[in-house]
Amino acid sequence: MKPREIRNHVYWVGAVDWNRRLFDSLIPLPDGTSYNAYLIQGSEKTALVDAVDPAMIEVLKRQLADVDRIDYIVAQHAEQDHAGGIPFVMEMHPEAVVICSPKAKELLIDHLEIPAERVKTVGDGESLSLGDKTLQFVHTPWVHWPETMTTYLPEDRILFSCDFLGSHIAMSDLYAGEAPSVIEAAKRYYAEIMMPFRKIVQKNLSKIRSLEFDLIAPSHGPIYDHPEQILAATEDWASDRVSNLVVIPYISMHGSTAIMVDYLVAALAERGVTVQKFELSTTDIGKLAMALVDAATIVIGAPTVHMGPHPNVFSVTHLANALRPKLRYAVIIGSYGWNTKVVEQISGLIPNLSVEVLSTVLCKGVPKAATFAELETLADLIQEKHAAL
């Protein structure tokens, strides 16, 4: 990889990780990712905005091999995938001072053991001159940690947004253009990382809307050269709008729950309600998270294991509670052998979801005519509720 010029004396110097398939030992990366770093050479000072994941530090070192001096390293976020390379850059450039938000200083010291005396904190809206270029720092907390900030370069109309508005996707193209695949990757990224902070995302979007920029340069994924596309998409994802969509995560041990799910899918489709179902032994949880961005209703399909929900259902319900999607309604369906506490236990797992529980449909053993009648009634109720939205 070689430095790639974005604007005069502004370069992308990051690393593309084509082969990574899991992030934080949790998040699937079907399309890889990138760790973007940006070098800004002013007439008097030089700054590096973010670094790379330590696994790619040799790539960053090669990118910076011909750089004589780095005066500032801007740490927009303290996580390893952005800040992990900073100690290595500090060794290469002992003159460099780390620039970060006040909340980031403690985290950088704790996580990376960066010497406190080499850290300078900046306030919200504070500027730093590089000579003929200026860095303006805009605090954007909780996208997705409390210390995160973005960096605005007004002379070149670039917003360096860090995790905010990013996407996990490996590409040879430097710019996103108007590729739908990038927006899809950005939606996955939003769903997995930003969705729990939806209301704060709305506030931070309003904050950066006051700036004038032609490029958004995130720390993951390509640079947005049509920034309105990602801004409008994120505003929609973070809005209160929901779709006529039911999401059904489920698993089936002996077939009964699967029969119920398939029957309900057909009944809802017959009524004009869109459904996405996710069989949890094979599901990409990122795709499930993406579906939850827009869904009005979640139907949890759970067979009983020792009185409670199957562990896969337990896990995904816990995840949905953590992601806090803007769902309006929830339903629990499933089967059991002799007795069950599935409804009580699942209900206790979703305190963060502001949902109305519409119904529960449970069957003992194989679903029979009475169960199918309940599912028809449930489909009517979901259709009615969605129509009212």
C-alpha positions as CSV (number, residue, x, y, z in Angstrom):
1,M,0.0,0.0,0.0
2,K,1.1,3.5,-0.7
3,P,-0.1,6.9,0.6
4,R,-3.0,8.2,-1.5
5,E,-3.5,11.9,-1.9
6,I,-7.0,13.2,-1.1
7,R,-6.4,16.9,-1.3
8,N,-3.2,18.9,-1.6
9,H,-0.9,17.7,1.2
10,V,-3.7,15.5,2.7
11,Y,-3.1,11.8,2.4
12,W,-4.8,8.5,3.2
13,V,-2.1,6.4,4.9
14,G,-4.3,3.5,6.3
15,A,-4.4,-0.2,5.9
16,V,-7.0,-2.4,4.2
17,D,-7.7,-5.7,6.0
18,W,-9.2,-7.9,3.3
19,N,-9.0,-11.1,5.4
20,R,-10.5,-10.2,8.8
21,R,-13.8,-12.0,9.4
22,L,-14.6,-11.2,13.0
23,F,-14.5,-8.0,15.0
24,D,-14.4,-7.8,18.8
25,S,-14.8,-11.6,18.8
26,L,-18.4,-10.9,18.1
27,I,-19.2,-9.0,14.9
28,P,-19.0,-10.8,11.5
29,L,-17.0,-9.0,8.8
30,P,-18.1,-10.7,5.6
31,D,-16.4,-8.0,3.5
32,G,-13.3,-7.3,5.6
33,T,-12.6,-3.8,6.8
34,S,-10.0,-1.0,6.7
35,Y,-8.2,1.0,9.4
36,N,-8.0,4.5,8.0
37,A,-5.3,7.0,9.0
38,Y,-4.8,10.4,7.4
39,L,-1.7,12.6,7.2
40,I,-2.2,16.3,7.0
41,Q,0.9,18.4,6.1
42,G,0.5,22.1,6.9
43,S,3.0,24.8,6.0
44,E,4.3,24.7,9.6
45,K,3.1,21.5,11.3
46,T,2.1,17.9,10.3
47,A,-0.7,15.9,11.9
48,L,-1.7,12.3,11.7
49,V,-5.4,11.7,12.3
50,D,-5.9,8.2,13.9
51,A,-3.6,5.2,13.4
52,V,-4.3,1.6,12.6
53,D,-5.0,-1.6,14.4
54,P,-1.7,-3.1,15.8
55,A,-2.0,-6.1,13.5
56,M,-1.4,-3.7,10.6
57,I,1.2,-1.5,12.2
58,E,3.9,-2.5,9.6
59,V,1.7,-1.2,6.9
60,L,1.3,2.2,8.6
61,K,5.1,2.3,9.2
62,R,5.7,1.8,5.5
63,Q,3.1,4.5,4.7
64,L,5.0,6.9,6.9
65,A,8.5,5.9,6.0
66,D,9.2,9.1,4.0
67,V,7.6,11.5,6.5
68,D,10.3,13.5,8.3
69,R,8.3,14.8,11.2
70,I,4.9,14.4,12.8
71,D,4.0,17.1,15.3
72,Y,0.5,15.9,16.3
73,I,-1.3,12.6,16.5
74,V,-5.0,13.1,16.7
75,A,-6.7,10.3,18.6
76,Q,-10.4,10.6,17.9
77,H,-11.2,7.4,19.7
78,A,-9.3,5.2,22.1
79,E,-10.2,1.8,20.9
80,Q,-7.3,-0.4,19.5
81,D,-8.4,-0.4,15.9
82,H,-7.9,3.4,15.8
83,A,-5.5,4.1,18.5
84,G,-3.5,0.9,18.9
85,G,-0.9,2.0,16.4
86,I,-0.3,5.4,18.2
87,P,2.5,4.1,20.6
88,F,4.5,2.8,17.6
89,V,4.1,6.2,15.8
90,M,5.2,7.9,19.0
91,E,8.4,5.8,19.0
92,M,9.1,6.8,15.4
93,H,8.4,10.5,16.1
94,P,9.4,11.3,19.7
95,E,8.4,15.0,19.0
96,A,4.8,14.1,18.5
97,V,2.0,15.2,20.9
98,V,-1.2,13.2,21.1
99,I,-4.3,15.4,20.7
100,C,-7.6,14.1,22.1
101,S,-10.8,15.0,24.0
102,P,-10.5,15.3,27.8
103,K,-12.3,12.0,28.3
104,A,-10.0,10.2,25.9
105,K,-6.9,11.1,27.8
106,E,-7.6,8.7,30.7
107,L,-8.7,5.9,28.3
108,L,-5.5,6.3,26.2
109,I,-3.4,6.1,29.4
110,D,-5.3,3.1,30.7
111,H,-5.5,1.1,27.4
112,L,-2.2,2.0,25.7
113,E,0.0,3.3,28.5
114,I,0.6,6.6,26.7
115,P,2.6,9.0,28.9
116,A,0.3,11.7,30.2
117,E,2.9,14.4,29.5
118,R,2.7,13.7,25.8
119,V,-1.1,14.2,25.7
120,K,-2.9,17.5,25.0
121,T,-6.6,17.7,25.4
122,V,-8.8,19.9,23.3
123,G,-12.3,21.3,24.0
124,D,-15.4,21.1,21.8
125,G,-14.9,23.5,18.9
126,E,-11.2,24.2,19.7
127,S,-8.9,24.7,16.7
128,L,-5.2,23.8,16.1
129,S,-3.2,25.6,13.4
130,L,-0.8,23.7,11.1
131,G,0.1,26.9,9.3
132,D,-2.0,27.1,6.2
133,K,-4.3,24.3,7.4
134,T,-6.5,24.2,10.5
135,L,-7.9,21.3,12.5
136,Q,-11.2,22.1,14.3
137,F,-12.3,19.5,16.8
138,V,-16.0,18.6,17.3
139,H,-16.9,16.5,20.2
140,T,-19.3,13.7,19.1
141,P,-19.7,11.6,22.2
142,W,-21.2,8.1,22.2
143,V,-20.6,7.3,18.5
144,H,-19.9,4.9,20.0
145,W,-17.7,5.6,23.2
146,P,-18.0,8.6,25.5
147,E,-14.7,10.2,24.4
148,T,-15.2,10.2,20.6
149,M,-14.7,13.3,18.5
150,T,-14.5,14.3,14.8
151,T,-11.9,16.5,13.2
152,Y,-12.9,19.2,10.6
153,L,-10.4,20.6,8.1
154,P,-12.2,23.7,6.8
155,E,-9.6,24.7,4.2
156,D,-10.1,21.4,2.3
157,R,-13.7,20.9,3.3
158,I,-13.0,17.4,4.9
159,L,-14.7,15.9,7.9
160,F,-12.7,13.1,9.6
161,S,-15.5,11.3,11.3
162,C,-13.7,8.3,12.9
163,D,-16.3,5.5,13.7
164,F,-19.2,7.8,13.1
165,L,-20.6,7.2,9.6
166,G,-18.1,4.4,8.9
167,S,-18.4,1.0,7.3
168,H,-16.7,-2.3,7.6
169,I,-15.8,-3.1,4.0
170,A,-12.4,-3.7,2.2
171,M,-12.1,-2.0,-1.1
172,S,-9.3,-0.9,-3.5
173,D,-11.3,2.2,-4.3
174,L,-10.5,5.2,-2.1
175,Y,-13.9,6.7,-2.6
176,A,-17.4,5.3,-2.0
177,G,-18.9,7.0,-5.0
178,E,-22.6,6.1,-5.0
179,A,-22.1,2.3,-4.6
180,P,-25.1,0.7,-2.9
181,S,-22.7,-1.9,-1.4
182,V,-21.0,0.8,0.7
183,I,-24.3,2.0,2.1
184,E,-25.4,-1.5,2.9
185,A,-22.0,-2.0,4.8
186,A,-22.6,1.2,6.6
187,K,-26.1,0.1,7.7
188,R,-24.6,-3.1,9.1
189,Y,-22.0,-1.0,10.9
190,Y,-24.6,1.4,12.3
191,A,-26.8,-1.6,13.4
192,E,-24.0,-3.4,15.2
193,I,-22.3,-0.4,16.8
194,M,-24.4,2.8,16.7
195,M,-28.0,1.7,17.1
196,P,-27.9,1.6,20.9
197,F,-27.1,5.4,20.8
198,R,-29.8,6.3,18.3
199,K,-31.0,9.5,20.0
200,I,-27.4,10.7,20.5
201,V,-26.6,9.9,16.8
202,Q,-29.5,12.2,15.9
203,K,-27.9,15.0,18.0
204,N,-24.4,14.5,16.6
205,L,-25.8,14.5,13.0
206,S,-27.4,17.9,13.7
207,K,-24.0,19.1,15.1
208,I,-22.0,18.2,12.0
209,R,-24.6,19.4,9.6
210,S,-23.6,22.9,10.6
211,L,-20.2,22.3,9.0
212,E,-19.4,22.8,5.3
213,F,-17.6,19.8,3.8
214,D,-17.4,17.9,0.5
215,L,-15.8,14.7,1.9
216,I,-16.4,12.6,4.9
217,A,-13.3,10.5,5.8
218,P,-14.2,7.8,8.3
219,S,-11.8,5.5,10.1
220,H,-13.4,2.4,8.6
221,G,-14.4,2.0,5.0
222,P,-14.0,4.3,1.9
223,I,-14.2,8.1,1.9
224,Y,-17.7,9.5,1.1
225,D,-17.3,11.8,-1.9
226,H,-21.1,12.1,-2.0
227,P,-21.6,12.8,1.7
228,E,-25.3,13.6,1.5
229,Q,-25.9,9.9,0.7
230,I,-24.5,8.6,4.0
231,L,-25.9,11.5,6.0
232,A,-29.5,11.0,4.7
233,A,-29.2,7.3,5.2
234,T,-28.0,7.6,8.8
235,E,-30.7,10.2,9.6
236,D,-33.3,7.7,8.3
237,W,-31.8,4.8,10.4
238,A,-31.7,6.9,13.5
239,S,-35.2,8.4,13.0
240,D,-38.3,7.2,14.7
241,R,-39.7,5.8,11.5
242,V,-40.4,2.0,11.3
243,S,-41.3,-0.2,8.3
244,N,-44.1,-2.6,7.7
245,L,-41.6,-5.3,8.7
246,V,-41.6,-8.3,11.1
247,V,-38.3,-9.9,12.1
248,I,-38.4,-13.5,13.3
249,P,-35.3,-14.9,15.0
250,Y,-35.9,-18.5,15.9
251,I,-34.6,-22.0,16.3
252,S,-36.3,-25.4,16.3
253,M,-35.3,-28.6,18.1
254,H,-37.8,-31.1,16.8
255,G,-39.6,-29.1,14.2
256,S,-42.6,-27.7,16.1
257,T,-41.4,-24.1,16.4
258,A,-40.3,-24.1,12.7
259,I,-43.7,-25.2,11.7
260,M,-45.2,-22.3,13.7
261,V,-42.8,-19.8,12.2
262,D,-43.4,-20.9,8.6
263,Y,-47.2,-20.8,9.1
264,L,-46.9,-17.3,10.6
265,V,-44.7,-16.1,7.8
266,A,-47.2,-17.2,5.2
267,A,-50.1,-15.7,7.1
268,L,-48.4,-12.3,7.4
269,A,-47.3,-12.4,3.7
270,E,-50.9,-13.0,2.8
271,R,-51.8,-9.8,4.7
272,G,-49.2,-7.7,3.0
273,V,-46.7,-7.7,5.9
274,T,-43.1,-8.2,5.0
275,V,-41.2,-10.8,7.0
276,Q,-37.5,-11.6,7.5
277,K,-36.8,-14.8,9.4
278,F,-33.4,-15.8,10.9
279,E,-32.7,-19.4,11.8
280,L,-30.3,-18.9,14.7
281,S,-28.0,-21.9,14.2
282,T,-26.7,-20.4,10.9
283,T,-27.7,-16.7,11.1
284,D,-25.2,-13.9,10.4
285,I,-26.1,-11.7,13.4
286,G,-25.1,-8.6,11.5
287,K,-27.9,-9.2,9.0
288,L,-30.3,-9.7,11.9
289,A,-29.1,-6.4,13.4
290,M,-29.6,-4.7,10.0
291,A,-33.2,-6.0,9.8
292,L,-33.9,-4.6,13.3
293,V,-32.9,-1.1,12.2
294,D,-36.3,-0.7,10.4
295,A,-38.6,-3.4,11.9
296,A,-41.8,-2.6,13.6
297,T,-42.2,-6.0,15.2
298,I,-40.0,-8.8,16.5
299,V,-41.4,-12.3,16.8
300,I,-39.1,-14.5,19.0
301,G,-39.5,-18.2,18.1
302,A,-38.3,-20.3,21.1
303,P,-38.4,-24.0,21.9
304,T,-38.1,-24.9,25.5
305,V,-34.9,-26.3,27.1
306,H,-35.2,-27.2,30.8
307,M,-38.2,-24.8,31.2
308,G,-36.4,-21.8,29.6
309,P,-35.7,-20.6,26.0
310,H,-33.1,-22.4,23.9
311,P,-29.6,-20.9,24.5
312,N,-29.4,-19.4,21.0
313,V,-32.7,-17.6,21.5
314,F,-31.6,-16.4,25.0
315,S,-28.4,-15.0,23.4
316,V,-30.1,-13.2,20.5
317,T,-32.8,-11.8,22.8
318,H,-30.0,-10.4,25.0
319,L,-28.3,-8.9,21.9
320,A,-31.5,-7.3,20.7
321,N,-32.0,-5.8,24.2
322,A,-28.4,-4.4,24.1
323,L,-28.9,-2.9,20.5
324,R,-32.1,-1.1,21.5
325,P,-33.8,-1.0,18.1
326,K,-36.8,1.2,17.6
327,L,-39.3,-1.7,17.6
328,R,-42.9,-1.0,18.5
329,Y,-44.2,-4.6,19.2
330,A,-42.9,-7.9,20.4
331,V,-44.4,-11.4,20.2
332,I,-43.2,-14.7,21.6
333,I,-44.1,-18.0,20.0
334,G,-42.8,-21.5,20.5
335,S,-43.2,-25.0,21.8
336,Y,-42.5,-27.2,24.8
337,G,-42.6,-30.8,25.9
338,W,-44.2,-30.9,29.4
339,N,-44.0,-27.3,30.8
340,T,-42.3,-24.0,30.1
341,K,-41.2,-20.6,31.5
342,V,-40.2,-19.3,28.1
343,V,-42.5,-16.3,28.2
344,E,-41.5,-15.1,31.6
345,Q,-37.8,-15.6,31.0
346,I,-37.7,-13.9,27.6
347,S,-39.8,-11.0,28.9
348,G,-37.2,-10.5,31.6
349,L,-34.5,-10.2,29.0
350,I,-35.8,-7.1,27.1
351,P,-36.1,-4.3,29.7
352,N,-34.5,-1.9,27.2
353,L,-37.0,-2.4,24.5
354,S,-39.9,0.0,24.6
355,V,-42.3,-2.5,23.0
356,E,-45.9,-3.5,23.5
357,V,-46.1,-7.3,23.8
358,L,-48.9,-8.2,21.5
359,S,-49.4,-11.9,22.1
360,T,-47.8,-15.2,23.0
361,V,-48.6,-18.4,21.2
362,L,-47.2,-21.6,22.7
363,C,-48.0,-25.2,21.8
364,K,-47.4,-28.4,23.7
365,G,-45.8,-30.9,21.3
366,V,-46.7,-30.6,17.6
367,P,-48.8,-27.6,16.6
368,K,-52.5,-28.5,15.9
369,A,-55.5,-26.7,14.5
370,A,-56.0,-24.5,17.6
371,T,-52.4,-23.3,17.4
372,F,-52.8,-22.4,13.7
373,A,-56.0,-20.5,14.6
374,E,-54.1,-18.5,17.2
375,L,-51.4,-17.7,14.6
376,E,-54.1,-16.5,12.2
377,T,-55.4,-14.2,14.9
378,L,-51.9,-13.0,15.6
379,A,-51.3,-12.2,12.0
380,D,-54.5,-10.1,11.9
381,L,-53.4,-8.2,15.0
382,I,-49.9,-7.5,13.6
383,Q,-51.4,-6.3,10.3
384,E,-53.8,-4.0,12.2
385,K,-51.0,-2.5,14.4
386,H,-48.8,-1.9,11.4
387,A,-51.5,-0.3,9.4
388,A,-52.0,2.2,12.3
389,L,-48.3,3.1,12.1
